[in-house]
Amino acid sequence: MIKKIALILAGLIVALLLIGFALPGKLEVSKNVSIHAPVGAVFEELNDLKRWETWQYWNTLDPEMKIQYSENTIGTGASYSWQGPKLGDGNLALSESIPDKSVSIKMDFGGNPASAVYSLEPDGENTTLTFNFANDQGINPIGRWINVFMKGEIEKSFDYAGEKIKSIAEAKPKFTYVITEETIPTINYVGLMHTMSPEDPTAISAQMAKMFTELETMLKKSKIEITGYPFALYPKFTEESMDMICAMPVSADARVPAKYKVETNAGGPAIKGIYKGDYNNLMALHLELDQYLQYKGLTMNGAPMEVYVTDPMLEKDTTKWITEIYYPVKKN
């Protein structure tokens, strides 16, 4: 009897192996979801592995899983490994991260390597997030059987992740202006400061014109080269009063008249917003930059700076005027 049972089991195993050889060696899954949010709001969820804890399906299957992150958790080269009583051991790495385009992944589920790509495509005010998974078990019949059972779980994992990422990204604040995180260089400049009320745009414009004209005339007479765009700094600002510095960039060794002094504005991390149009609504961009600071958990680390890329005296069409606004920052 035992011999008969053994023969039956052996036959079943042989049959399963033969069927395994007939199953596809490759497993490919592709799914997508439309998200009503800009590309950047979706990309940052994919590009930071620590954010994955809020939307990763596999974590829900093994709550006791222990995750060990690499020193770098953001962008190309970021990785983590896991150990869990249900999912066992494995690791995952971001093999390539292209900002606002795609994140490619290499992973290993207990000796079963696989790859995946999250790709992003703008679609009007929406973003299409597409997930592509690929696994090749070669001629391994057991691996081919594993793929049969894994296909449904892989699809389920993306459905879960896609809905979670959609919910997270759509809840984020939406910005009217293009805001980016930059590193600004150190700038040497000569400037003039004036304290006045921020509530009178006409008076502000007149005062700025007066100071920039004085600086330009002085530099021209002194034969000192202006090395970049004129800009303004606002080291102190309240609803009642502001300190405004109008400045012209010059070389560090510029020899200016005794009345003036070459100062230095330290460079470093900053957020940048681009404004197009006349100066009447510049405050709208300032307000969005302040909102971005709060959203990203950043703190101001210096004076806001407005850079006047377009010379109003040369370009009369106000719709073509470009102003760049920088807020120096540090992370909280």
C-alpha positions in Angstrom: 0.0 0.0 0.0 2.8 2.4 1.0 4.6 1.5 -2.2 1.5 2.2 -4.2 1.0 5.6 -2.6 4.7 6.4 -3.2 4.3 5.6 -6.9 1.3 7.7 -7.2 3.0 10.7 -5.5 6.1 10.2 -7.7 3.8 10.2 -10.7 2.1 13.4 -9.6 5.5 15.0 -9.1 6.7 13.9 -12.5 3.4 15.2 -14.1 3.7 18.5 -12.3 7.3 18.9 -13.5 6.4 18.0 -17.1 3.5 20.6 -16.9 6.0 23.0 -15.4 8.2 22.7 -18.4 5.2 23.5 -20.6 4.3 26.6 -18.7 5.7 30.0 -19.8 9.1 30.8 -18.4 8.5 34.6 -18.4 6.0 36.4 -16.3 5.1 39.9 -17.5 2.5 42.2 -15.9 1.5 45.6 -17.0 -1.1 47.9 -15.4 -1.8 51.6 -15.2 -3.8 54.1 -13.2 -4.7 57.8 -13.9 -3.9 60.2 -11.1 -5.3 63.7 -10.9 -2.0 65.3 -9.8 1.1 66.6 -11.5 4.0 64.2 -12.3 6.2 65.5 -9.6 3.7 64.7 -6.9 3.6 61.1 -8.0 7.3 60.7 -8.7 8.4 61.7 -5.2 6.4 58.8 -3.8 8.3 56.4 -6.0 11.7 57.9 -5.6 12.0 57.7 -1.8 11.9 54.2 -0.5 10.8 55.3 3.0 7.6 56.6 1.4 6.9 53.1 0.2 5.8 52.1 3.7 2.6 54.1 3.1 1.6 52.4 -0.1 3.5 49.1 -0.5 1.1 46.0 -0.7 3.7 43.5 0.5 4.1 45.2 3.9 0.5 44.6 4.6 0.9 40.8 4.2 3.6 40.6 6.8 3.2 43.2 9.6 6.1 41.7 11.5 8.5 42.2 8.6 11.7 44.0 9.5 13.2 46.4 7.0 16.8 47.5 6.8 17.5 50.5 4.6 20.7 51.4 2.9 22.4 54.7 3.8 20.8 56.3 0.7 17.0 55.9 0.4 16.3 58.3 -2.4 17.0 58.0 -6.2 19.3 55.7 -8.1 21.2 53.2 -5.8 18.7 53.4 -3.0 17.9 50.0 -1.5 16.4 48.0 1.4 16.3 44.4 2.5 13.6 42.7 4.5 13.1 39.7 6.8 9.6 38.4 7.7 8.0 35.3 9.1 5.6 35.2 6.2 7.5 36.6 3.2 10.9 35.4 4.2 14.1 37.3 3.1 14.5 39.6 0.1 15.8 42.9 -1.2 14.9 45.7 -3.5 16.9 48.5 -5.2 16.2 51.4 -7.4 18.5 50.6 -10.3 17.7 53.8 -12.2 15.7 56.9 -11.3 14.9 59.5 -14.0 13.2 62.5 -12.4 9.5 62.8 -13.3 9.9 60.1 -15.9 10.5 56.6 -14.4 11.9 54.5 -11.6 13.4 51.1 -12.4 13.6 48.4 -9.8 15.6 45.2 -9.2 14.3 42.9 -6.6 14.8 39.4 -5.2 12.1 37.4 -3.4 14.1 34.7 -1.6 16.2 33.7 -4.6 13.7 34.7 -7.3 15.1 37.8 -9.1 12.7 40.1 -10.9 12.6 43.6 -12.3 9.9 46.3 -12.6 9.5 49.8 -13.9 7.1 52.6 -12.7 6.8 55.0 -15.6 5.1 58.4 -15.6 3.4 60.2 -18.4 1.7 63.7 -18.2 -1.9 63.7 -19.4 -3.2 67.2 -19.2 -3.8 67.9 -15.5 -3.4 64.2 -14.8 -0.5 61.7 -14.6 -0.7 58.2 -16.0 1.3 55.8 -13.7 2.2 52.6 -15.5 3.6 49.5 -13.8 5.6 46.9 -15.7 6.9 43.7 -14.0 9.0 41.1 -15.6 10.4 37.8 -14.2 12.2 35.0 -16.3 12.4 31.6 -14.6 14.2 30.1 -17.6 13.7 26.3 -17.8 13.1 25.9 -14.1 9.7 24.1 -13.9 9.2 24.9 -10.2 9.9 28.6 -10.9 7.4 28.5 -13.7 4.8 27.1 -11.3 5.7 29.9 -8.9 5.0 32.5 -11.6 1.5 31.0 -12.1 0.6 31.7 -8.5 2.5 35.0 -8.4 0.8 36.6 -11.3 -2.4 37.3 -9.3 -0.5 38.7 -6.4 1.6 41.0 -8.6 -1.5 42.4 -10.2 -3.1 42.8 -6.7 0.0 44.5 -5.4 -0.1 47.2 -8.1 -3.9 47.7 -7.8 -3.3 48.3 -4.1 -0.2 50.5 -4.6 -1.8 52.4 -7.5 -4.9 53.4 -5.5 -2.8 54.3 -2.4 -0.4 56.5 -4.5 -3.4 58.1 -6.3 -5.0 59.0 -2.9 -1.7 60.4 -1.5 -0.8 62.4 -4.7 -4.3 63.8 -5.2 -4.4 65.1 -1.6 -1.2 67.1 -2.0 -1.4 70.9 -2.6 -1.4 71.9 -6.2 0.8 74.8 -7.2 0.0 77.3 -10.0 3.7 78.2 -10.6 6.6 75.9 -11.4 8.6 75.4 -8.1 11.8 73.5 -8.0 14.5 72.7 -5.5 17.9 74.2 -6.5 21.4 75.0 -5.3 22.2 78.7 -5.8 25.8 79.9 -6.1 27.4 82.5 -3.9 26.9 86.0 -5.3 29.0 89.1 -4.8 27.1 92.3 -5.2 26.9 96.0 -4.4 23.6 97.2 -3.1 21.4 99.9 -1.5 19.0 99.3 1.3 15.7 101.1 2.0 13.1 100.5 4.7 9.5 101.1 3.7 5.9 99.8 3.8 5.2 96.8 1.7 1.6 97.9 1.1 2.2 100.5 -1.6 3.3 98.8 -4.9 3.7 102.1 -6.7 6.0 103.5 -4.1 8.0 100.3 -4.1 8.5 100.4 -7.8 9.5 104.0 -7.7 12.0 103.4 -4.9 13.5 100.3 -6.7 13.9 102.3 -10.0 15.7 105.0 -8.1 18.1 102.6 -6.4 18.8 100.5 -9.5 19.4 103.7 -11.5 21.9 105.0 -8.9 23.7 101.6 -8.8 23.9 101.3 -12.6 25.1 104.9 -13.0 27.8 104.4 -10.3 29.0 101.1 -11.8 29.2 102.6 -15.3 31.2 105.6 -14.1 33.5 103.3 -12.2 33.9 101.0 -15.2 32.8 98.0 -13.1 31.3 95.1 -15.0 27.8 93.9 -13.9 28.2 90.1 -13.8 24.6 89.0 -13.8 20.9 90.0 -13.5 19.9 92.7 -11.0 18.1 91.4 -8.0 16.4 92.4 -4.7 16.8 90.9 -1.2 14.3 91.2 1.6 16.1 90.4 4.9 13.3 91.7 7.0 9.6 91.6 6.2 6.4 92.2 8.2 3.0 93.5 7.2 4.0 97.0 8.3 7.6 97.3 7.2 10.2 95.7 5.0 13.9 96.1 4.4 14.6 96.0 0.7 18.1 95.7 -0.8 18.4 96.5 -4.5 21.6 94.9 -5.8 23.8 94.5 -8.8 26.1 91.5 -9.0 29.8 92.3 -9.4 33.1 90.5 -9.0 34.5 90.0 -5.4 37.4 92.4 -6.1 35.4 95.2 -7.7 36.7 98.6 -6.5 33.6 100.6 -5.8 33.5 104.3 -4.4 33.8 104.7 -0.7 30.0 105.2 -0.3 29.4 101.6 -1.4 30.6 98.2 -0.4 30.9 94.8 -2.1 28.8 92.3 -0.1 28.3 88.6 -0.4 25.1 86.6 -0.5 25.9 83.0 0.5 24.7 80.2 -1.8 23.2 76.9 -0.9 19.9 75.0 -1.1 16.9 77.0 -2.1 13.5 76.6 -3.6 12.9 78.5 -6.9 9.7 79.8 -8.5 9.4 81.3 -11.9 7.0 84.2 -12.5 6.0 85.6 -15.9 4.3 89.0 -16.3 4.4 92.4 -14.8 5.3 92.8 -11.1 1.8 93.5 -9.8 1.1 89.9 -8.8 4.5 88.8 -7.6 3.1 88.2 -4.1 1.1 85.3 -5.4 4.3 83.4 -6.2 5.7 84.4 -2.8 2.6 82.9 -1.1 3.0 79.6 -3.0 6.6 79.4 -2.1 5.7 79.8 1.5 3.1 77.1 1.1 5.7 74.8 -0.5 8.0 75.4 2.5 5.3 74.2 4.8 4.4 71.2 2.7 8.0 70.0 2.3 8.9 70.7 5.9 11.6 73.3 5.0 12.7 76.3 6.9 13.9 79.7 5.5 17.7 80.1 5.8 18.3 83.6 4.5 16.6 86.5 2.7 14.2 85.9 -0.1 15.7 87.0 -3.5 13.9 88.3 -6.6 16.0 88.1 -9.7 14.9 90.3 -12.6 15.8 88.3 -15.7 14.0 90.7 -18.1 15.0 94.3 -18.3 11.7 96.3 -18.5 13.5 99.1 -20.3 14.4 96.8 -23.2 11.3 94.6 -23.3 8.0 96.6 -23.3 5.7 93.6 -23.5 5.0 92.8 -19.9 3.8 89.3 -20.7 7.4 88.4 -21.6 8.9 89.6 -18.3 10.5 86.8 -16.3 11.3 87.0 -12.6 12.9 84.2 -10.6 12.3 84.1 -6.9 14.6 82.1 -4.5 14.0 81.2 -0.9 17.2 79.8 0.8 16.2 76.8 2.9 17.2 74.1 5.3 15.4 70.9 6.2 13.7 70.8 9.6 
